[in-house]
């Protein structure tokens, strides 16, 4: 606390400010300092309020040992100076008897006799104060349940009594009743009791998060896994990293362990690592550590005990080591509680959780499903190896035969070649490797060159062009040493292509380096031609590959420039490749030429010609092969049909491409691209849920193949689509998982991509009504984007959204500052409609929340919006939604209505109707016209108390709208007219 309050008014303001902080050490320390300060004032009320705030901080900050001490001080003050406690303070005092009872139950060092003594004290105090005893019986029941006694009588004495003002809230009592039935083994009845809380109809500080954590397993046992999944996502977010809800976090970890989501469980454990050291409540520690042990025990049973795990600070933990330590500590806590209570209840409850078998083999909890193999250190450091093809033949056992087989597949361009080379690499890099003395194998230097060339190809496929170029050059040098001049020439051509694909500097002032890139690709082609001309007699398969590279590099140049002059050179090279491949009967290059020609036709805009080429290619591939080219041909045709807006045909092609691709090694089929394209087709066909499924699969494949940036972009699209579908918690859970990735959290990823992930998450939080968290994220993003000098438009958009959220929170001063930033950025990169929408919404919110007191500032926002509308009109900008002038006039009407200046409101709405004109009722803006009439009718008929003209207006509008076929728009007006007639 910067400066201690000097007056009681300052103290009260500080207490109010502290009450808005989240529970935790920061709030608790501030509460302690304020309580010390309150001692200095000769004002017992100030001291009472400060002590109440301190007890709340201890209670919800998971420090149960300190809460009773503070309450004892409050009780002493009440006994000594009862007049200090007004009705509200007296209510709070008697309410918090329950807090102390709960705190004492959490501490095994407090004797059971002391717990019963406190229970008796509570009863005596309530009786003397003339208070009903239902709250007392509620605490008596909870003590019986905690100890492990027979709860039947205690339950009836509590649940059979009428609630009072001092009873626990409805949501908390529902949870206790449901847990009573759960302990009796009646899952169905427990869930029926829980329904109002699980449905969000009853809530409080701890609910529904607490109930959700207990209801997850009963939902699975009663065959409702989808609801369990949904509640897990929402419930976990409400309790994560909260020391006061460590037990709830432990139950979510247990849920992951019992549904085949062990990898997610480890991810959540890492997110909550601070709970190991921050939780001061032994009972919460017991619940948390038992949940942790259930998870880690399951991971260890699956053979992953050596995986790293997040645990107590100060050392590095493995799953096995942390499981043992958590088990030891939880066993000790169970023994201490049972010794205090004189029962074995805690040991038995713990044993039941640890012995529970998985309830489902696999439940897809999030859009990002991962296995334990995906979270191993090796998987994090490098792409996972591609699974073997279902059609792959058994590999030769002898090394010479294996090498010969790899080279044969390489000549064919067969996708299984990489798998064979991987096996060869494993053998060659072994410490005891002895190179075979075999003329068919050749010297070791030749084999090393082959392996380097394969490694270079893999780097190029992952867009690591600099590394690919270096590896190809190294391979070329080794081929030279081995006397393989043709292969050396091919490797050098591959290096030329890889270097040309590196990002080009912007040398033409155009901002995108197009000219430099085109020049690099053209130079690469010239270099390839020279290599071709200078190479000695090449084997046909090598010469065909070199011709393919020549055509490919020119195709990339056309793709970069889209210039007509670059079309003919591509087609000429394709013709050379095709003729050569036909002459030498090289099927893979005949197919390659057809794919290049189809791609060139597509780049020139001749999609029908491209489709015709691919139709013919499909027939050839089905008749003559190579079969592994069929998924690529079908995928390209599917993409082209999307371009032709034939989504149904595209869907059929892409679905078939995925079906065929399943028979080949995944790394060679680009199934990630197929899934992404299929997602687009699904969106066009109105199948967003299926699209979401394909986006998720696309991202998983991209990650598996090492395309990390591409995968994160795909996941970002999946999160946005999930949000659009109303699956808010799915969107947030996915984004939380991505943002927790080590490279993302450390700021090593592209900052704009990270910002996009955070922006989507902030919007999802806002949609999910977590205004506080959403606003905090938007404020941070607005501050960061202010430094994006190359992208002021994005800053304008982010600052505008930030302003609206601040206004929703009632912080209009900060909202005005954020709006000012948006306006300044808009001056550099206009965002007319977004900014106009923002300013009008700010005006509406201020007028609605502050009424007449906020009118002047609200009109200031509308003045800014008027300037934006004028700028848009001057620039010839047309809004995608309502015309900006009409929207502005309507908002003037609404703002004045909120402020109670009804004549001005009516005049503004009349202006809006005039701007829409007589055609408004029957045109494309019928909805806007009808809403203006409705609000004008309400202002005139209700607030100005002139029902006759209001009814005339409404009746005329209803007639016009219905005549124009806008029955839906007419309905609210007819309803308002009926209401006015009834009142009149």
N, C-alpha and C positions, 0 to 999 in steps of 0.2 A: 504494500500500500504506500504510495508516494508520500503522502502527508496525512498525519492523523487528523481526524475531524476535531475542530475546535469548539463546535457548538452541537447541541442536540439535533438541530435541523440538519447540519452537515452529517451527523451520525446516521440519521434516518435515511438521508439520500444515499449514503455509502452502503447501508444495509440493503436498500432497495436495489442498488446497482449490483451488489454481490449476489443477491437472490436470482439474478438473471444469468449468472455464470453456470456452466455445467458442473455437476458434482465431481469432486476430486480434490487433490491436494491444494491446488490454487485457491479454490473457494474456501476450503477448510482453514488454510492459513490466514486468509483475509478475515474469516469469521472469528478466529482466535484473537487477532489483533483488534478487531472492533469490540469484542467482549472486554478485552483489557482496557480499551479506551472508555467504554461505557462505565467502568468502575470509577472513573475520575469525575463523572458528573453527579451532582446531587439530584438525580432524577431516576427513581426506581423503575419507572415505566421504560425508560431507555435501556436500563440494564436488563429488564425482563425480555424486551424484544431482541436485544443482542444475544442473550443466552438461548432464546428459542431458535434464532438463526444458527447458532453454533451447534445446538443439538441436532438440528436438521442436517447440517453439513456432516456431522459424525455419522448419523444414521444412514444417509444415502451415500456416504463416502466409504462405507464398509469399515468403520472403526467402532465396533460395538462396545469395546472396553471403556470408551470415553463418554458415550452417550448417557449412561446412568449417573455418572458423576455430575454432569451438567444438570440433569433433571433433579438431582438431590438439592442442588443449589436453588433451582426454581421452586421446589416444593417448600424449602425453608422460607423463601421470600413470601410465598403464598400464606404460610402459617403465620408469619410475623406481620405482614402487611396485606391482608386480603383485599382491602379497598383499592389497591394498586391495579388489581386485575379486573378490567371491565369484562363484559359478557364475552367478547371475542377471545381475550387472553385466557379467561377462565375455561372456555371451551377447548382451546389449544392445550392447556395444562392437563385437563382430564383425558383428552384424546391421547396424549403421549404417555400415559400409563402403559398403554399397549406397546409403544415403542420400547420402553424399558423391559417389559416382559419378553419381547422378542430378542432384545440384545442379550439378556441374561441367558436365554436358551442357547445362544450361539457360543457360549463360553464354557468349556468343560471344567474349568477350574472353579466355577461357581457351584457350590453344593446344591443338591436337589432340594434340601431343606430351605435354602435361601430362595429358590425359585417359588416354592410353595408359600413361603412367608411373604414374598412380594405379591403373590396372587391374593393372599388374604388381606394385605394392605390395600390393594386396589378395591377389593370388595367393601372393606370398611369405609374407605373414602367415598366411594360411590353412594353407599347407603346414607352416610351422614349428609351428603350433598343432595339427597333426594333424587338420585339418578337411577334409572332402570338398569338392571344387571345383565342385560343381554351381552354387552361388550365384555363383561367379566367372564361370563360363561364361554364366550368365544375363545378367550385366552386360556381358560381351563381346558377346553377341548384340544387346543393346539399343543398345550403342554403334555397332555395324555398321549396324543399322536406322536409327539417327538420322543417321549420316553419309551413308547412301545407298549403301553398298557392297553387294556380293553377300553375301546373308545365308545362303545355303544351308548352308555348312559350319558357320558359327557357330550356326545353329539346331539342326543335328543334334548338335553337341557339347554343347549345353545341354539340348534337349528329350529326347535319348536317355539322359540320366543319371537315376539315381534321386534323388528329392527327399531333402533333409536337414532337420535342425531349423533351419538357417539359410537355407533356401530361402525365396523370397517365398511369401506365403500362396497357397493353392490358387486363390483367386479371381483374384489378380493374375496368376499364371502362366497361367491359362486365358485371360485377356484378352490377354496377349502372344502366346500361340499362335494365338488367333483373329485378331488383327491381322496376324499373319504370313500367314495364308491370305487375309485380306482384301486385303493388298497384292499378292498373287498373282492377284487377280481372282476368287477362288472364294468368292462370298458364301454359298452353301449350306453349304459345309464350315465356314466361319467361324462361322455361326450354330449349327451342330451342336456345335461346340466350346464356344461361349458358353452353351449351354442351361442348364447347372447354375447359372451366375451369373444369367442373365436370369430364371430361375425362382425365384431367391432361395434356392437350396440352398447356395450358397457366397457369403460376403460378408466385408467387412473395412471399415476406415476409409474407403477410396475406392471400394469396390465394393458394389453393382453400378452405382453412378452413372457411373463411368468407362466401363464396358463398354456401358452403355445408350447413352451419347452416340455411341459408334462404331457401334452396331448399328442405329440408326434408319434410315439410308439403305439398308443391305443388306436390312432387312425390307421396305422399300418395293419394292426391286428384285426381291425374291422373292415379291411379291404377298401381303404380310401387313400391310396398312395398319392394321387394327384393333389388332394387337399393337403396332405402332409407336406408335400413338396412346396406348395405355395406358402403354407404357414411357416415352414422352415426358413424360406428366403426372407419373409417379412419379419419374423420373430427374431432371427439371428441379428439382423441389422439393428434392431431395437436394443439389443443387450451387449453387443460386441464391445470389447475393451472397457467395459463398465465393471469396476471392482465390486459394486454392490449387487451385480447380477452374474457373478462368476459361476454360481451353480447352474444358472440357465445356460451359460456358454458350454459348460461341461455336458449338459444334456444334448445340446446340438452336436457336439463332437461325437457323442455316443450314437446319435441318430445317423451321422455320416458313416460310422463304423459298421452299423447294422444294415446298411442299404447299398453296400458295394461302392461307397464313395470315400474310401480311405484317403485318396489323394487330396480330395477337397478338405477332409478332416485335418490333414497335416497343414494345409494352407490356412485354415481358420485358426489352428493352434499357433502358427507363426504370427498371425495377426493379433493374437491375444497373449503374446509371450509376457507382457508386463504384468499380467494377473498373477504369475507365479510369485512375484515379489510385492505386489501392491495390496493384495487381499489380506486384511487383518482379522477377518472373522474366521475362526476355526471351522464353524459349520459350513460356511461358503467354501472354504478351502477343501473340506472333505468332499462336498458335492462336485467341485471342479476337478479335483485330482482323480476321483473315481471315474468321471467321464473321460479324462485324459488317458487313464489306464485302459479303459475299454477300447479306445481308439488304438493306442500303441500296441496293445496285446493283439489286436486283429491284424495290424500291419506286420507284426513279428511273425504271427502264424502264417502269413502269406509269403514268408521268406525274405522280408525286407528289413530285418532288424538292424542292419548297418546303415540305413538311410539317416541323414542328418535330421535332427528335430529341434524345435525351439523350446527351451526350458528355462530354468533359473539362470540368472545372469552370473557371469564370472567363469563359465567353462563351456566347452563345446560338448553337445549331447548327441548321442545316436538314439534311434528309436528304442533299442534294447536297454541302453543305459538309463534313459529317461523313464522308461516303463518301470524298471526296477526301483528307481528312486521315488517316483510318484507312488508306487505301490507301498513302499516302506512307510512313507509319511502318511498316506491315507489309512493304512492299517493302524498306525499309532493313534491317529485321531479317532478312529472308530473305537479303539480300546479305551481311550480316555472318556469319550462320551458314554460308552456302555458302563464303565466303572462308576461314573458320576450318577447315572440313571438307575443302576442296579438291574440292567437287562442286557440282552444281546441284540437289540433291535438294529443298531447301526452296522454291526458286523454282518448280520443277516441280510440287510438291505444292500449292503455293498457286495456281498457274495452273489446275490440274485442278479445284480447288474453285470458282474464280471462273467457269470456263467451263461448269460443270455446268448442264444445262437442268433446269427444274422437272420433278419426277417425277410429280406429280399436279396437275391443275388446281385441285382443291379437296378437302381432307380436313377434315372437321368434328372439330377437336381437342377443343373444349370445348363445354359447354352454352350458352356465350355466343359465338356466331359473329358476328364483325364484319368489315366490309370497310374498306379504306383510306378510303372516303368517310365512314365512321362516325367516324373519328378526326381528321378535319380540324377546325381551330379553329372553323369555322362550325357544324359538326355538334355540337361540344361546347357551343357557346353557345346553340343554338336547335334546335328540332325540325327534322328533315329534311323537305323538301317532299314531299307525298304524290305517289306516282307517278300518272301519268295513267291514266284508265280505258281498258281495252282496247276499250270500246264508244264512247269519246268521238268526236264528230264533229270535223272540222277547224274551227278557229276562223275567224270572219270576218276578213278582212284590214283592212277599213276600220275606223277607230276608232268612228265612230257606230254601225256595225252591231255591233261588239264590245260596246259599252256596252248597246245595246238587247238583245242576246242575253243578257248577264249579268243584266239586270233581268227578262227573261222567265223565265230559269231560277230566279231568286230568287222570283218569284211562284208558280212551280210547286213550290218546295221541292226542286228537283232537286239531287242531290249534286254534279253537275259545275259548279254555279254558283260554288263557291269557286275552282276552277281558272281560270275565266274572269275572275273578279274579280282573281285574282292577276296575270293578264296585263295587265288594265287598270291595276292599281296600278303595275306596272313601267313602263308607258308614261307614266302621269300624273306619276310622280315623277322622270322623266328631266329633265335640266337644260334641254333644248331643247323641252319640252312646250308645245304651243299648243292651247288649248281650242277645239274645233270650234264654229263658229257654226251650230248646227243645232237647230231647235226640238225635234226628237225627243230630243236629248241633254239639253237644258235647261242651266241655268247651271252654272258650275264648283262653286258652293257645294253644289248638289244632288248632284253627283258625289262631292264630298268627303264629304258625309254618308253616301252609300251605302257608300263605302270604309270609313269609320269604323264603320258598323253591321256590316259584314262582319268587321272586325277585332275588334269587341266579341263577336260570336258565337263567334269562334275562342277568345277568352280564356275565355269561359264554358264552352266544351266542355273546356277544360283545367283547370277548377275554379279559375281565377284570377278570383274573383267581384268583388273590389274593383275590379280593373282593368276588368272587363267593365262594371260599373255606371258607372264614370266615362266610359268610351268611349261607352256608350249615351246618357248625358246630353249629352255633347258632340255626338253625332250628332243628337240631338233639337233642340238649339239651332240647328244648321246647317239642319236640315229646316225649322224655323220661318223662318229667314232666306230659305229658298228658296220659302216659301209652301206647303210640303207638310205640312199640318196632320195628316193621317191618319198619315203615316209618323212624324211627330214623336210622336204619341200612342203608336204602337206601340213606338218606341224607349224612351219613358219607362216603358212597362209592362215592357219587358225589363229596364230598370234596376231597377225595383221587385223583380222576381224575383231578379236577381243579388244585390242587397243582402240580401234575405231568406235567401239561401242561405249567407251568411257565417256562420262559427261563432258561436253565440249564447252569451252569458255565463250562468253558472249562478245564476239568481235565485230558484229555488224550493227551494234546499237539497238537491236530489236528486242533485247531483253530475254531471248530464249536460246541463243546460240545456234539457231537453225542453220545458218550459213556455214558456221564452223563445223558443225556436225556433218553436214552434207559434204563439205570439202574433205573431212577425214575419211568418210566412207568412200568417196571417189578415189582418194589416194590409196586406200586399202585395196580397192579393185585393181588399180593400175599395178600395184605391187604384186598382187596375185597373178595377174597376166604375165608379168616378167618372170615370176617363179615358174609358171607353167611353161613358158617358152624356153627357159634355161634348164629345166629339169631333163635328165636323161629319160630314156624310154620308161614310161610309167606303167605299172600294172593297171589293167582296166578299172579295177575297183577304186584305186587311188586317183586315177585321172577323173573318174566320175565324181568322186568326192570333191576334187579341186574345182571342177566345173560347177558343182552344186554351191560351193562357197562363193564363187564368182557371181552367180545369179543371186544368191542370198544377200550379199553385201549391196548390190544395186537395188534389190527389193527394199532393203532397209533405208537406202537413200531416198527412194520414192516415198516410202512411208513417212520419212522426216519432212520432205519438202512439199509433197503432193503436187509437184510441178509436171506439166504435160511433157516437157522435154526429157524427163527422166523415165518415161514409160517405155519407149522403144528400146533403149539399151537393156532394160530388164528382160523384155520379151525375147530379144535376140539371144541373150545368154541362156534363157530357159529353152529356146529352140535347140541351141547347141547341146545342152545337157540331155534333152529328150532324145535327140537323134543319136547321140553317143550311147545312151543307156539302151535304146532299142537295138542298136547295132551289136552291142555286146550282151544283150539280154540280162541287164541288171535291173531286176524288178523293183528294188527299193528306190532306185534313182528315177525310174520311169514314173513311179508314184510321186516322188519328190518334185519332179518337174511339173506334174499336173497340179500339185498343191501350190507351187509357186505361181503358176499361171492363174489359178483361181484367185489367189490372194492379190495378184496384180490387177485382175479385172475388178475385184472388189474395191481396191484403192482408187481406181479410176471412176468408180460409181456405176459400173456396169454389173450390177448384182445378178440380173438374169443370166448373163454369160457365165459368171462365176458358178452359179447353181448348176447350169448345164454341164460345165466342166466337172464338177464334183459328182453329178449323177453318173457320168460316164466312168469316173474314177471308182465310184462305189461298185459298179458292175465288174470292173477289171479286178479290183481287190478281192471281191467275193469269188471270182473265177480263178485268178492267178496269184493272188497275194501281192506283197506280204500282208498277212492278216493283221499284223500289229499296227499297220497304218490306217486301218479302218476306223478306229475311234477318233483319230485326228481328223480324218476326212468328214466324218459325221459331225464332229464338234464344230469344224469350220462352217459346214453347211448350216448347222443350227444357228450359229452366230449371224450368218448372212441372212437367214430367214427372220431373225429378230430385227435386223436392219430393214427388211421388207415388210415389217409389221405383221408377219404371219406367225404369231406366237404359238399356235397349236402345232403347226408343222415343226417349228423350232423345238418345241417340247418333245415331240416324237423323236427327232434326230438326236437330241442331247440325252434323252433317256436311253436310247439304243446305244449311243456311244459309251455311256457309263456301264451298261450291261456287258458290252464286248470288252471294255477296258478291264473289267474285273478279272479277266483271264490272263492278264499280263502284269509284269512288275509295275507297281504303282508309280515309281519314279519316272518311268518312260511315257506314261499316259497323260500326264498333266490333269489328273482327275480333279484337282483343285479348281482349275479353270472351268472344267465341265460343270462342276457343282455350282460355281458362281454364275455361269451363263444360264444354267437351269433355274436358278433362283430368279433371275431376271425374267425368264419366260413365265414362271409361275406368277410373278407380280402382274404381268400383262394379262394373264388369264384369270386374275382375281383369286389367286390361291396364296395369300400371304403367309399362312402358317407353314405350308409346304416350302415356300421360298425361304422362310427363316431356318427351316431344317437344313436346306441345302447350303445356305450361307455358313452355318455353323460347321458343316462337314467340309466345306471349302477351306475355311480357316484352319481346321485341324490338319488337313492334308498339307496346306502351305507351311504350317509350323513343322510338320514332320519332315518336310523336304528342305528345311532351312530357309525358307522365304519369309523371314520374320516380319519385316515391314509390311509386306503384302498381306500377311495373315492378320496383323493388327488392324490394318485398314478394313479388311473383310469383317473382322469382329466388330469394328466400329459401326459398319453398316448394319450388322446383325443387331447390335444394341439399339440403334435408331429405329429399325423396323419393329423390334420388340416393343419399344416405347409407343410407336404408332399403333400397334395392336392392343395397347392397353395393358401389356404385360410388364408393368413398371418394375416390380421386384426382380423379374428375370433380367431386365436391362441393367438395373443397378448392380446385381450380383455379378454379372458378366464384366461390367466396367470396373468394379472393385477388384476382381481377380486380375484383370489386365494391368491396372494401375499399381498393383502390389508386386508385379514382376520386378526383380532386382534392377535390371537396366532401366526400366521406366522410373522406378522410385528414386534411383540415383541420378536421374537427369541425363542419362547417356543416350536416350532415344531422341529422335528428331523432335524439337520442342513444339512444332506446330501440330504434329500427330498427337503428342501427349495432351496438348491443349484441346484438341478436338475430342479426345476421350473424356477429358474433364468437363468440357462444355456439355456433352451429351449426358453425362452423369448429373450435372447440376440441373439440367432441364428435367431429367427423370425424377430427381429429388423434389423438384417443385411440383411436378405432376402428382407425385406421391404424397404431397401435402407436408413435406418436411421443409417448411419455409426457412427455418433457421439455418440448416445445413446448406440448402440451395443458395441462400443469400451469401453466406460466407464464401462459398466456392466461386460464385459470380464476382464478388468483390475482388478476390485474389486474381481471377482471370482478367478482369478489367485492368488491374494494376500492371499485370505482365504484358498484356496486349498493347498497352500505351507505348511500349518501346518497339512495336513492330512498324518501323518507318516504311517498310516495303509493302505493308498491308493495312493502311488506315481504315479501309472499309470493314474489315473484320473487327477492328477495335470499336468502330462506330456501332456495329451490331451488338457486340458483347456489352459495351457500356450502356447502350439503350436498355437491354434486358436487365442489366444490373440495377438501373434506375427504377424500373418497374418493381422489382423484388424489394428494393429498399422502401419504396412507397407502400407496398403491401404490408411491410413491417411497421409502418408509421414513421419511418425515418425520412421525412421529406427534405430536410436540409441536405443530407447525404445524397438523396435521390436527385436533387437539383444539381449537385456537383457532378454526379455521374452523367446526367443529361447534358451538362455543359461539355463534358469530354466527348460525348457522342456527337454533339453539334459541331465541335471543332474538327473531329475526324471526318465527319460528313462533308465538311467544306473541301477536304482533299480528295475524298472518294465518295460521291453522293450515294446515299441510301434513302431516297425520298420516302418511300412507303413505310419502311421499317421505322424510320425516325418519326414520321408523322403519327404512326400507330402508337409509338412509345409516348410521345408528348401528350396525345389525347388521353391515353390511359392514365398517365400521371395526373392530369387535370381531374379526371373522373374520380380517381382514388382519393385525392386530397379533398375534393368537394364532398364526397360520400362520407369520409371519416371525420371531417372537421366542420362540415356545414358552412354557415355564413362566415365563420372565422377563417376558413381556408379559401374563400372565394377569390380574393385578390391574387394569391399565389397560383390558384388553379387557372385563372384567366391569363396569368403570365405564361404558363405552359401552352395555353391555346394560342397566344400571340406568337410564340415560337413556331407552333405548328402551322399558323397562317403564313409565316415567312417561308417555311419549307414548301407549302403548297404553291406559293407564288414562284419560288425557284423552279419547282417541277413544271409548272405551266410554261415558264419562259424557256425551259430546256426541251419542251415538247414531250415530257414524260407522261405516260398513261399508267395509272395504277392497275394492278391485277385484280384488286377487289373493288370496294366502293370508290367512286371519285373522291379525291382528297378534300375538295371544297364541300361536298355533300357531307362527308364524314365529320368535317370540322363544324359545320352548322349544326348537325345533330348533337355533337358533343357539347357545344355551347348550350343547347337546350337542356341537355341532361345535367350539366354542371349547375346551371342556374336553378334547375328544379331541386337539386340536392341542397342548394344554398337557400332555398325559399324565396327566390326572386322570380316569381312565376310569370309575370308579364314579359320579362326579358327572355325567359325560357320559351314561351310561346312564340315570340318574335323570331328567335333563332330557328325554331323548328319550321316556321313558315318560310324562312329563307331557304332552308334545306329542301323543302317541297318545291319551291320556285326553281331552285337549281336543277332538280330532277325533271321538272317540266310536266306538262300534261300527259306525256307518254310514259311517265314513271310507272303507273299502275299496270301497264300492259307490256312493258319492255323487260330487258334483262335485269334491271334494278328494281323489280317489283317488290322484292323483299325489303330493300332499304326504304322504298317509298312507303310501304305498309307500316314499317316500324316508326317512321317519322309521324305518320298519321296517328298511330296508336299512342305514342307519347304525347303528341299535341292534344289528343282527345282526353288523356288522363289529366294533363296539366289544366286544361280548360274546364273539364267537367268536374273534377274532384277538388283540385287545389284552388282554382279560381271560382269554383262553385257556379259555373255557367253551363249547366247540363244541356240546355236547348241547342246552342250552337255546336257543342261537342257532339251531341247525337246526330245533328245534321251532317257534320263532317264525317263521322264514323259510318253512318248509313250510306252516304254517297260513295265512300271509299270501298265498302263491302260490295256494293253493286258493281262498281267498276272492276274490282279484282275478280269477282266471280264471272263477269262477262268475258274477261280475258283468260279465264281458265286457271286462275290462281286461287283455288279454293283453300289450300293450306295456309297461304298468307292472309286470307280473309278471316280465318277462324278466330285469331286473337282479337281482332277488331270487333267481330260480332259478339264475342264474350264480354268485352269491355262495355259495349253498347247495352247488352242485357243487364250488366251490373249497374250501370247508370240509371236505367229505367226502373230497376228494382228499388234503388235508393230514392229516386224521385217520387 
